[in-house]
Amino acid sequence: MTDAVAEVERAMIAIRRSQQRRALSRLAKERGRGGHDPVHELLDVVEELAERGEAGTVTALSTAMGVDQPRASRLVARAVEQGLLRRVADQHDGRRAVLVPTEAGQAHLDELHAFRRAVFAEVMADWPADDRATFGRLLTDFVRGYGQLS
C-alpha cells in the first residue's frame, strides 16, 4: 500500500508541474498554437468562476484559489482590464459587485480546455476504452476525496 501511495504522490507532483501555465504555453508553442499569452495566467480566475457556475466575488475567488485577498484583487483587476471578466451589480445587493466571465474570457477558457483535452486524448490514445473510463472514474474519486479534506 505504501508503494502505491508513494507512486500517487509522485504522479500528482508531475501532474501539478505539467499543468502549470508556463508548461502548457511551452507545449502550445511547440505545437504551433501560439506562444506565451499573458491572458493565460489570468485564466485561473475565469476558470474558477466558470467551475462555480455562478457570479463570484474577489473574496470567494481568494478562498477558492487559495491566494490572499490582495493577490486575488490584482488578478481580478488584470482579468477585467484584459476583458476576460466584468463586474456587475449583485442582483441581491446592488451595493456589491460580482464578477462574471465575458464572452472573450469564456472563449479563451474554451480554447484552453480544448487544448488540454487534445493533449490528454493523445496521451491515452493507445489505452483500451475500459482503462480510460476506469482512470477517469478513479482520478475523479481521488480528487473529490482530496477536496473533502480541506
Secondary structure, DSSP 4 states (H G I P E B T S, - for coil): -HHHHHHHHHHHHHHHHHTSHHHHHHHHHHTTS-S--TTGGGHHHHHHHHHHTS-B-HHHHHHHHT--HHHHHHHHHHHHHTTSEEEEE-SS-TTSEEEEE-HHHHHHHHHHHHHHHHHHHHHTTTS-HHHHHHHHHHHHHHHHHHHHH-
